[in-house]
Amino acid sequence: MKILSIDIYGFGQFEDRVFHLNNSKKAHIFYGYNEAGKTTIISFIHAILFGFPTKQSNENRFEPKKGGKYGGKLLLQVHKDRTITIERIAGRAVGEVKVYDNKGLAGDEEVLRSLLNGLNRSLYLAIYSFSFKGLQEIEAVNAAELSRYLFSAGAYGSHSLFDFEKKINKQLDDLYKPNGQKPTLNEKITGLIKLRERLHNWTYKMDEYNSYVKARNSLLIETEKLNKKVIENAAFIKEYEKKRMLKPYVEERKRLQIQLGQLSNYQPFPIDGLNRLKELQFQVKPLKGQSESVTEKITEIEKRLADISFNQTYLDNEETLYALKEKQKLCEMQEKKVEEINATLKHELSEITSLMEKLGTTYTEERIQAADTSLIVKQQIKELATKQERLDEQQKFLDEQFRNAKLELEKTELAITHLKRGSGTNHKKLGMLLSAVITLLGIGAWLLTQSLYPLLFIIAFIIAFSFYSVMNNSKARQQLEREKIILQQKQQLFEGIMKQFEVLEDDRHLLKKDLALLCTKYSLPNNLSGNQLVTSFELLEDLKKRLRSKNQLLTELVKVKSEIVQFYSQISKQMELFQLTGEASTQALIEMITTVEREKELKFQKNRLIEKHQDLLDESSRIQKQIEEYELSIKELFAGAMVDNEEDYRKKGKAAGEYEEIAGKLKATESHIKVILKDGEKNYINEVENENFNYEELMKQVGKETEMLHGLIRNNDLKIAEIGADLKALEEGAAYSELTHKYEIEKSAFQTVAGQWAILQVAKDLIEKTKNFYREVRLPHVIEKAQHFFSFLTFGRYIQIYAPTEDTGFTVERADGIRFKPGELSQATKEQLYLAIRLALAIHHNSPSPLPLIIDDSFVNFDRERAERAFELIRKISTDYNHQVLFFSCHEHAIKFFENENIIYLK
């Protein structure tokens, strides 16, 4: 992503101002004196991309002073053929934004967020936009503080989150505890209460107070003069110390320059030529061994290929054989089925014979199949059988009635006969016997009692008995008449039964005739009863069904046997192809399949050897090609050194090595000199060469004078402290206005600390979620790229950056192997380290299109060579990593690092 133009409607000091950026160049500089509008343009870019600062925030909104239209637009190129215009004007809290491209597509804040890949203002400021102030803030911090600073600046994963988290927990406890007294918030609450009480206890003692203040001010002025003298002495000591450090390096440089002048015949020679030759020879040697090994393998495989042969005809019949193999199971099932059919057929024939015997007549199969065994005929036979059963039951019932009627008739005739013969005689005999007995008893009683009553009783009994006899004869006649009537009724009943016998005989005759017709129809004996006829019909029906089943079994048996014969016929054909003798069988099929599998294995082995043979040929070709490439590289090295053989090459390489060693020492010495000196101190080199001073002695003299000055300062400090104590006792702590001011300050500080406590509490939760991602994903890539940039910026003096651990901050390693913490580096080197990390983070930040880098005068502490190196790195990033760089500066020397067409002058 590149900014093509900046169109400001109204923002800060600018109104209707347009800045066009060269589309073909990616590094631009905005140059202007102080208050020319550099910060305003940076803030404008931030505002258009992320919104205007709200009125409640402490940030400058840069609203037009003359009341013009607030806002503007940026023209961005996001792809080769696509440009985007972002316009933001006053409206909502952060302004109304419109996004549209050269194809007419429009959008709003959501489209802008998508375009920026979710990047917000704080993240952009932390990664892509930084200033001199950001570098200056790390001037006095130690390693752990530097790690925390880099984290707050957005260098993800570049410090120990574990240590940061512990510090946050400690800070939270230091700020506030619910029941604590020492935490900051607890102390500030207590202090505010005490200050509010002291405001009510102030008494005025101004005269004495003013005299003490006057004396203290006089001492402060005197002490300030002494401190200035101390500072001057410190500057002298610093100069002498630098010259003392510089002297051995200056002498070493002169010695090395003399040695370089004495060397000859060392050029031209390839860089690191001896090591490169050694490496190429080291690579060629194993390749030649590999080539010989591969050649032996190729020969061995060609011999094995000549020994392997297979029969393709057998393989062509593989599909047919496996098809027969699949049919084998079916054939075995069919053979079992033949056995089952034969068994079933045997059973059916046995049943048919049994049924024929039960029928007791001779039937042909055709006649049985033609016999009508329909349900209608069967129903007719069953109806005749049922009718016969009903007539038989009726016969039995009539026989029973006949026997009973005959017996009753005989009983009635016998009773009439008895009534006619013996009924009157018996009564007479009984009456005479009773009369004789009673008469004898009456005479005996009369003789004993001499009374007439027994005689009267006898006479009465005889009269009564005579009357009974007469009545009894009358009843006997009546009974005889009744028996005769009953006899007539029974004779009529008997005659009715005889008539029913006649009807039953007629029905039997008709039934017998019908049964005879059916027996004749089905060639059955004519004497069969109805039930026997039903049974015979059912036997005939079963016989017909079994004959049908027998015919079906015979048909199926023929079909199955035909399929079995066909299967073995196919096996026989394959046996001829495989030149096998004997009867076709499944064993022969298995033998042929085994033969095919054996031939397949031989073919597979041969194909695999062919593939391996080809692979080895390819490998041999590749190895030979590599050998030729390495030998060509060796010849190129000889050509680069302008020699014809290895011996001359090594001699010249030894001379070149001596030159590089001396030149390297000379470069390192000059680097040490550059590290020691700052801008404006290069004259120290000539002074050291020409002066013959004992810098150690000079430092001691100035040090003694400084000690004396420190003694005077301490005396003044004691006097000031005494006056301060008197003032404190007089003021009882402070003046009323100061107490009031202090109370407001303390209250504001309390609110600030409370806000910090809330921020820390949120940060505590966020850190846990982000620290693993920072350390494991982002940090390694950022550190690797920062290491490359830092080495470039320091001319290779520092070659390694070690990421923070749980207990330590950043560590850098110098070329001589010595490691330093950031706090041990010079200010400019620390700023180079910071710059390298920030640029590495910008490159590795996930963004669909690289975003513009905005740098606000961040190289003011760099000397000419450092600054030149820094601008060279910026140009490299803009070219190699496709990052547009906007550099803002008020220093004229920065212009020379940019082309005229990329310089924008601000007035």
C-alpha positions, 0 to 999 in steps of 0.5 A: 500500500502506498500513499499517492497524494495527501489532500487536506481540506482543513487540518491544523495550520493547513487549508486546501493543501495537496501533497503529491508523492512520486508513484515510482519511488517508495522513500520520501522526505518531508523537510521543513523547519520547526512549526512547518507542519510535519507533526500536523501531516503525520497526525492528518494521516493517522486521523484519515486512517483511524478517525479524528481524536474525540473531544474528550481525549487529551490528543490535539484534534488539529481543528482549523483555526479559521473555521474551514472545512475539517478533514481531507482525503488520502489517495492510496495505491493498494494494487498495481491497477487499483487505487483507493480514496479514503475521505474523512470529514467532520461528523460523528465523534471520529468523523464521517468516512467514505471509501471508494476506488477507481472502479466506482466501488464505495464503502464506509468504516467497515470497508476501511477496517477490512482494507487495514486488516483490522489494524487500529490506531494504537497498533499502527503507532506502535509498529509503523509510526515512530519518532525521536521521542520514542528513541529518547525514552529508552536513554536511561532505562536498563535491560528489563525496562527496555524490554517493557518499553519494546512491548509497549511499543508493539514489538510483540514477544520481544521481552519476557512476558512472564517477568512482565506479568509478575511485575504487573501482579506486584504493581497491583499489590503495591497499588491497592489492597482492600485491608492494606495500609502501605499500598500506594492507593491506601497511602494516598487515601490516608494522605488526602485525609490528613491534607484535608485536616491540615488545611484547617490548621494553617497560621500566618508567619510570613516575615520569618518565613521570607527571611529563611526563604531569602537565605535559602535562595542565596545558598541555592545560587551559590550551589548552582555555580559550584555545580556548573564548575563540577560539570565543566570538570566532568567534561574535562575528565570525559575528554581525557578519558576518551583520549586515554582510551583512544591512544592505544587504538590510534597507535595500533591503526598506524602500525597496521597501515604500515603492514598493509603497505608492505603486502603484495600479490594478493589480488585478485582473489575470490572472497573466502576463496580457500574455504569455498575451494575446500567446501567444493572439494568436500562436496565432490568427494562423496558424490564420486563415491556415490556415482561408483556405488550407483554404477555397481547397482545398475550393473547388478540390476541388469544381471537380475533383469536378464535372469527373470522371464514370465509367460504373458499368455498365462497372465492374459487368462488371469481374469478368466481363471478368477472368474472360474474361481468365483464360480467354484463356490457356486458349482460346489453349491450346485453339486450339493443341490443335486444331492438335495434334489435327488434326495427330495425326488426319492422321497417324492417317488416313495410318497407317490407309490404310497399314495397309489397303494392307498387309493387301491387302484391303478392311475396313469400320471396323465389321468391323475394330472387331468383329474378334476381336483377343484374346490367345487368338486371337493366341496360337492364330495364333502357335502355328500359325506356330510349328508351321509353323516347326517342320515346316519345320525338320523338312522341312529335317532330313529332306531332309538325312538323305535326301540323306546316307542315299542317298549312303551307300547308293550308296557301299556298293553301289559298294564291293560292286561293286568287291570283286566285280570286281577284288580277285583279278586285281590280286593275281595280277598283282602277285605275278607281277611281284614274282616275276619281279623277285626271280628276275632279281635272284637269278640276277644275284646268283648269277652274280656271287657264284657262291653258292647263297644268292641262289637260296635267297632267291628260292625262300623269297620265292616260297613266302612270296608264294604264302602271302600271296596265299592269305591275301589272297583270304580277307580280300577275301571277308570284307570283301565280306560285311561290306559287304553287312551294312552295305548292309542296315542303310543300306537299313533307315535309308533306309526309316525316313526315307521313313516320316518324310516320310509323317508330315510330309506328314500334319502339313503337310496338317492345318496348311494346313487350320487356316491356311485356316480363319483366313484365311477368318475374317479375309478374308485370302488363303488362301496366307498362311504362319503368319508372314505370318498373324501379321504380318497379325494384328498389322497388323489389331490396330494398325489397330483401335487407330488407328481407336479413337485416330482416333475419340477425337481426333474427339470431343475435337476437337468438345469443344475447338472448342465451348469456343472458340466459347463463349469468343468468344461471351461476348466478343461479348456483352461487346462489345455492352455496351461498344458495340464493333463487329467480330469477337469477339477477344482484342484486343477483350477487352483493349480492354474491360479497358483501358476498365474500368481507365480508369473505375476510375481515374476512380472512385478519383480521385473517391473520393479527392477526396471523402475529401480534401474531407471531411478538409478540411471536418473540418480547417476545422471543427477550425481554426474551433473552435480560433480560437473557443476562443482568442478566448474565452480572450482575452475571459476575460482581458479579463474577468479584468482587468475591462476591455473592450478590448485597450488598457485591458488592456495599460495595466492589465497594465503597472501589474500588471507594475510591481507584480510586479517590485517585489513580486518584488524584495521577495520575493527580498530577504526570501528573502536575509534568510531565507537569511542568518538562522537560528532565533533570529536574527530579532532581528538585523533590528531590531538592524541597523535601530536600530544604527549600528555599523561591523561591519567595524571590530568584526570587525577588533578581535575578529580581533586578539584572536583572533590573540593567543589563537592565538599563546598556543595555538601556544606551548602546542602547542609545549610539549606537543609537546616533552613528547610527544617526551620521553614518546615517547623515554621510552616507546620508542613506547608503554606495554605495555598501550597497545601491546597495545591498539594491536595489537588495534586494528590487527588489527581495523582490518586485518580491517575493511580486508580486508573493505572490499577484498572489498566493493570488489572485488564492487562493482567488478563490480556497478557496471559492470552498473548504471551505464548503467541508473542514468544512462540510465533512472532518473536523468532521471526522478528528477532532474526530480521532485527538481528540482520538489520542491527548487524547492518546498522553497526557495520557488523560490529554486533552480529547477534540479538538474544531475545528476552528470557523469563529472568533477563531482557535483551542481550546483544553479541558483538563480533568479538563474542562479548555480550552486552545488555542494552543498558551497557550500550551507547545511546546511539547503539541502543537507538540502532537496536530499537530501530532494527527491532521496530523495522523487523516488526513492521516487515513481519506484521501480518498485512495483505499489503505492506503499510507505509512507514512513518518516521519522525526525525528519529536519527538525530543522535546518529553520526554521519556514518550511522545516519547514512547507514540508517537511511540506506537501510530505509531505502533497502526496506522500501525497495526489497520489502515494498514498504513506502517510507515517509521520513519527516525531518527539520535537519538539512543534512537528511535531504542529501540521502533522498533524490530531489523528486522525493523531497517535499519542502514544507514552509 
